[in-house]
Amino acid sequence: MTEAPHPYETLTPDVVMDALASVGLYGDGRLTALSSYENRVYLIHLEEPHAGHSAVVAKFYRPGRWSEAQILEEHAFAAELMAAEVPAIGPLVLQGRTLHPHAGFSFSVSPRRGGRRPELDDANVLEWLGRFLARIHTVGAARPFAQRGTLDLRTFGTEPRDWLLAHHMIPLDVQGAWQAECNKAIDAIARHFEHTRTATIRLHGDCHPGNILWTPEDQPGGGPHFVDLDDTRMGPAVQDLWMLLDGDRAQRTQQLGALVDGYEQFREFDRAELALIEPLRTLRLIHYSAWLARRWDDPAFPAAFPWFGTSDYWQGQVQMLQEQLEAMEEPALVV
């Protein structure tokens, strides 16, 4: 029996251009696929500028991942941020909508925004990022999501673990060791969450350096621009800070201090949440393996992650979980 093609195999350049034309925008033939695995994202130059934009970014959502209501809630959050003059990049309203159907896909169109990754070894840059994260969280705290999920132990820990085991994704020679370390990690995370009761707010959710575009300060609108709210969800505020930390403990402490200094110019930061940094990092580790496994029928994944699924990969995960268990026992960072 021939396997059904993955939905994205039907998303040809012609389909992308036809989708854009369906909302009144016409490409000049230049189409560039941008780096994205979860969705398909394209930079498209226009024959004629639209609202001052000579090029736009079209995002085709992965079928079946989010409901229409969940995607529209993401768009509404982006609109709230932009209305509050937070430099987030949200979809354009075209023909009265931000989400459009075409050829079995749902897609949105956003303005192109250039920039580079921020220099995270610069305290001034980190302080600037902290100020804008506080402004994102001020908007995020105004009301909860009704449709989007919550970053918690079940959705990022126990459910991914159980799915991986139920679908026999881990080689038998490593499965027992991985399951044992994963169970220990989940128990440790549960203890940290139990001892650290914090508020949950609407977050960016995936605030790593690749989702921040930095433009020179001497240019109009210079500084950071936050992109890709695809993983926005409810969670503790520290989730949007810890992925900007790197290096040894002393370096991370210094970086965190600059972020919090900027953050607290606009919003109080609950330092109790610092105890959740390593538990959240561990949840991301577990969730990432399940994400790769669940996407393996997408031809882009085996091509991009050929090392995934091997015994060596899973042995590496065992070692990383052991390291995270040690990290979760260490005192939290202090600023």
C-alpha positions as CSV (number, residue, x, y, z in Angstrom):
1,M,0.0,0.0,0.0
2,T,1.3,3.4,-1.0
3,E,1.6,5.8,2.0
4,A,-0.5,9.0,1.7
5,P,1.7,12.1,0.9
6,H,2.4,14.5,3.8
7,P,0.1,17.5,3.5
8,Y,3.1,19.9,3.0
9,E,4.1,17.9,-0.1
10,T,1.1,19.6,-1.9
11,L,2.3,23.1,-0.9
12,T,4.1,23.9,-4.1
13,P,5.3,27.4,-5.1
14,D,2.2,27.8,-7.3
15,V,-0.1,27.0,-4.4
16,V,1.7,29.5,-2.3
17,M,1.4,32.2,-4.9
18,D,-2.3,31.4,-5.6
19,A,-3.0,31.6,-1.8
20,L,-1.4,35.1,-1.8
21,A,-3.5,36.1,-4.8
22,S,-6.6,34.9,-3.1
23,V,-6.2,37.8,-0.5
24,G,-5.4,40.4,-3.2
25,L,-1.6,40.3,-3.1
26,Y,0.5,39.3,-6.1
27,G,4.0,38.1,-6.0
28,D,6.6,39.1,-8.6
29,G,7.9,35.5,-8.8
30,R,10.6,35.8,-6.1
31,L,9.7,33.3,-3.3
32,T,12.2,32.2,-0.6
33,A,11.4,29.4,2.0
34,L,12.4,30.7,5.5
35,S,13.7,28.5,8.3
36,S,10.8,26.9,9.9
37,Y,10.0,23.2,10.7
38,E,6.7,23.3,12.5
39,N,5.0,25.4,9.8
40,R,6.0,26.5,6.3
41,V,7.0,30.1,6.0
42,Y,7.9,32.0,2.8
43,L,9.3,35.5,2.0
44,I,7.4,36.8,-1.1
45,H,8.3,40.0,-3.0
46,L,5.2,41.8,-4.3
47,E,4.6,43.2,-7.8
48,E,3.2,46.3,-6.1
49,P,3.7,47.4,-2.5
50,H,0.9,46.8,-0.1
51,A,0.5,49.3,2.8
52,G,4.1,50.3,2.3
53,H,5.4,46.8,2.2
54,S,7.3,45.6,-0.8
55,A,7.6,42.1,0.5
56,V,5.5,40.0,2.9
57,V,5.9,36.7,4.9
58,A,3.3,34.1,4.4
59,K,2.9,31.4,7.1
60,F,1.1,28.2,6.3
61,Y,0.1,26.5,9.6
62,R,0.7,22.8,10.1
63,P,-2.6,21.1,9.5
64,G,-4.2,19.6,12.6
65,R,-1.9,21.3,15.1
66,W,-4.0,24.2,16.2
67,S,-7.7,24.8,15.8
68,E,-8.9,28.0,14.0
69,A,-10.0,29.4,17.4
70,Q,-6.5,28.8,18.8
71,I,-4.8,30.5,15.9
72,L,-7.1,33.4,16.0
73,E,-6.4,33.8,19.7
74,E,-2.7,34.0,18.9
75,H,-3.5,36.7,16.3
76,A,-5.6,38.6,18.8
77,F,-2.7,38.6,21.3
78,A,-0.3,39.9,18.7
79,A,-2.8,42.7,17.9
80,E,-3.0,43.6,21.6
81,L,0.8,43.8,21.8
82,M,1.0,46.0,18.8
83,A,-1.8,48.2,20.1
84,A,0.3,48.6,23.2
85,E,3.3,49.6,21.0
86,V,5.2,46.5,21.9
87,P,7.4,45.6,18.9
88,A,5.8,42.3,18.1
89,I,5.1,41.3,14.5
90,G,1.6,40.1,13.9
91,P,-0.4,39.2,10.8
92,L,-1.9,41.8,8.4
93,V,-5.7,42.2,8.2
94,L,-6.6,41.4,4.6
95,Q,-10.2,41.3,3.4
96,G,-11.3,41.7,7.0
97,R,-9.4,38.7,8.3
98,T,-6.0,37.6,9.6
99,L,-6.4,33.9,8.9
100,H,-7.3,32.6,5.4
101,P,-8.1,29.3,3.9
102,H,-6.6,28.0,0.7
103,A,-6.1,24.5,-0.8
104,G,-6.7,22.8,2.6
105,F,-4.3,25.1,4.5
106,S,-4.8,28.0,6.8
107,F,-2.4,30.8,6.3
108,S,-1.6,34.3,7.5
109,V,0.4,37.1,5.9
110,S,2.8,39.4,7.9
111,P,5.0,42.3,7.0
112,R,8.6,41.5,6.4
113,R,10.9,42.7,9.1
114,G,14.7,42.5,8.9
115,G,17.2,42.1,11.7
116,R,19.8,39.9,13.3
117,R,20.0,37.9,16.5
118,P,20.6,40.1,19.5
119,E,24.0,40.2,21.1
120,L,23.3,38.5,24.4
121,D,26.7,39.2,25.9
122,D,25.9,42.9,25.9
123,A,24.2,44.0,29.2
124,N,22.5,46.9,27.5
125,V,20.9,44.6,25.0
126,L,19.7,42.3,27.7
127,E,18.3,45.2,29.7
128,W,16.5,46.4,26.6
129,L,15.0,42.9,26.1
130,G,14.0,42.8,29.7
131,R,12.0,46.0,29.4
132,F,10.1,44.7,26.4
133,L,9.5,41.3,28.0
134,A,7.9,43.1,30.9
135,R,5.7,45.0,28.5
136,I,4.7,41.8,26.8
137,H,3.8,40.3,30.2
138,T,1.9,43.3,31.3
139,V,-0.4,42.8,28.3
140,G,-0.3,39.1,28.8
141,A,-1.5,39.4,32.4
142,A,-4.5,41.5,31.5
143,R,-6.6,38.4,30.7
144,P,-6.1,34.6,30.3
145,F,-6.2,32.6,27.1
146,A,-9.5,30.7,26.6
147,Q,-8.3,28.4,23.8
148,R,-4.5,28.1,24.0
149,G,-2.9,25.6,26.3
150,T,-0.7,25.9,29.5
151,L,2.9,25.1,29.8
152,D,2.7,22.6,32.7
153,L,4.0,19.2,33.8
154,R,1.3,17.2,31.9
155,T,1.6,18.9,28.5
156,F,5.4,19.1,28.4
157,G,6.4,16.2,30.6
158,T,4.1,13.2,31.4
159,E,2.1,13.3,28.1
160,P,5.2,13.4,25.8
161,R,6.9,10.7,27.9
162,D,3.8,8.4,27.7
163,W,3.4,9.0,24.0
164,L,7.1,8.1,23.3
165,L,6.8,4.9,25.2
166,A,3.4,3.9,23.8
167,H,4.6,4.4,20.3
168,H,7.8,2.5,20.9
169,M,10.0,5.4,19.7
170,I,13.0,4.5,22.0
171,P,15.3,1.6,21.0
172,L,15.0,-1.2,23.5
173,D,18.7,-1.1,24.5
174,V,18.1,2.4,25.8
175,Q,14.5,2.5,26.7
176,G,14.8,1.3,30.3
177,A,17.5,3.8,31.2
178,W,15.7,6.7,29.5
179,Q,12.4,5.8,31.2
180,A,14.0,5.6,34.6
181,E,15.8,9.0,34.3
182,C,12.7,10.6,32.7
183,N,10.6,9.4,35.6
184,K,13.1,10.8,38.1
185,A,13.1,14.1,36.3
186,I,9.4,14.4,36.2
187,D,9.2,13.6,39.9
188,A,11.7,16.4,40.6
189,I,9.9,18.8,38.4
190,A,6.6,18.1,40.2
191,R,8.3,18.8,43.5
192,H,9.6,22.2,42.2
193,F,6.2,23.1,40.8
194,E,4.5,22.2,44.1
195,H,6.9,24.3,46.2
196,T,6.9,27.3,43.8
197,R,3.4,28.5,43.3
198,T,3.4,31.3,40.8
199,A,1.0,33.1,38.6
200,T,0.4,32.0,35.0
201,I,0.1,34.7,32.3
202,R,0.0,34.8,28.5
203,L,3.5,34.4,27.2
204,H,5.5,34.5,24.0
205,G,6.2,30.9,24.9
206,D,9.3,30.3,22.7
207,C,11.4,33.3,23.4
208,H,14.8,32.0,22.2
209,P,17.3,34.4,20.4
210,G,16.2,33.2,17.0
211,N,12.7,34.6,17.6
212,I,14.1,38.1,18.3
213,L,15.2,40.3,15.4
214,W,17.5,43.2,16.4
215,T,18.0,46.3,14.3
216,P,20.6,49.0,14.9
217,E,19.6,51.5,17.6
218,D,20.4,54.4,15.3
219,Q,17.7,53.3,12.8
220,P,14.0,54.3,13.1
221,G,12.3,51.7,15.2
222,G,15.7,50.2,16.1
223,G,16.0,47.6,18.8
224,P,14.3,44.2,19.3
225,H,11.3,42.9,17.4
226,F,9.6,39.7,18.7
227,V,8.4,37.3,16.1
228,D,6.7,33.9,15.9
229,L,4.0,33.7,18.5
230,D,3.1,30.2,17.3
231,D,3.9,28.7,20.7
232,T,2.2,31.4,22.8
233,R,0.4,29.9,25.8
234,M,-0.2,30.4,29.5
235,G,2.8,29.9,31.9
236,P,5.1,31.5,34.4
237,A,6.9,34.7,33.3
238,V,10.3,33.2,33.7
239,Q,9.7,30.9,30.7
240,D,10.3,34.0,28.5
241,L,13.6,34.8,30.2
242,W,15.5,31.6,30.7
243,M,16.1,30.8,27.1
244,L,18.1,34.0,26.8
245,L,20.7,32.7,29.3
246,D,23.8,30.9,28.3
247,G,27.2,29.9,29.7
248,D,28.3,28.9,33.2
249,R,26.5,29.9,36.4
250,A,28.4,33.2,36.8
251,Q,27.6,34.2,33.2
252,R,24.0,33.2,33.5
253,T,23.7,35.1,36.8
254,Q,25.1,38.2,35.2
255,Q,22.8,37.9,32.1
256,L,19.8,37.3,34.3
257,G,20.6,40.4,36.4
258,A,20.6,42.6,33.3
259,L,17.3,41.1,32.1
260,V,15.6,41.6,35.4
261,D,17.0,45.1,35.8
262,G,15.3,46.0,32.5
263,Y,12.2,44.0,33.3
264,E,11.6,45.7,36.7
265,Q,11.6,49.2,35.1
266,F,8.1,48.2,33.9
267,R,6.9,45.3,35.9
268,E,7.7,43.5,39.2
269,F,9.4,40.2,38.7
270,D,8.6,37.3,41.1
271,R,12.0,36.0,42.1
272,A,10.5,32.8,43.4
273,E,10.1,31.8,39.7
274,L,13.9,31.5,39.4
275,A,13.6,28.1,41.0
276,L,11.7,27.0,37.9
277,I,14.4,27.7,35.4
278,E,16.0,24.2,35.4
279,P,12.6,22.4,35.7
280,L,11.4,24.3,32.7
281,R,14.6,23.5,30.8
282,T,14.1,19.8,31.6
283,L,10.5,19.9,30.4
284,R,11.7,21.4,27.1
285,L,14.2,18.6,26.7
286,I,11.5,15.9,27.1
287,H,9.0,17.7,24.9
288,Y,11.6,18.3,22.2
289,S,12.2,14.5,21.7
290,A,8.5,13.9,21.4
291,W,8.1,16.8,19.0
292,L,10.7,15.3,16.7
293,A,9.2,11.8,16.9
294,R,5.7,13.1,16.2
295,R,6.9,15.0,13.1
296,W,8.9,12.2,11.5
297,D,6.4,11.6,8.7
298,D,7.2,15.2,7.5
299,P,10.0,14.7,4.9
300,A,11.7,17.9,6.2
301,F,12.4,16.2,9.6
302,P,14.5,13.2,8.6
303,A,16.5,15.4,6.3
304,A,17.2,18.0,9.0
305,F,17.6,15.7,12.0
306,P,19.2,12.5,10.6
307,W,20.7,11.7,14.0
308,F,17.3,11.5,15.7
309,G,16.0,8.2,16.9
310,T,19.3,6.3,17.1
311,S,20.6,4.6,20.2
312,D,23.3,7.2,20.4
313,Y,20.7,10.0,20.4
314,W,18.7,8.4,23.2
315,Q,21.8,7.6,25.2
316,G,22.7,11.3,24.9
317,Q,19.2,12.1,26.2
318,V,19.8,9.9,29.2
319,Q,23.0,11.7,30.0
320,M,21.3,15.1,29.6
321,L,18.4,14.1,31.9
322,Q,21.0,13.0,34.5
323,E,22.7,16.4,34.2
324,Q,19.4,18.1,34.6
325,L,18.6,16.1,37.7
326,E,21.8,17.5,39.2
327,A,21.0,21.0,38.0
328,M,17.6,20.9,39.6
329,E,19.3,20.1,42.9
330,E,21.5,23.1,42.8
331,P,20.4,26.4,44.4
332,A,18.4,28.7,42.1
333,L,20.1,31.6,40.4
334,V,20.0,34.8,42.6
335,V,19.7,38.3,41.3
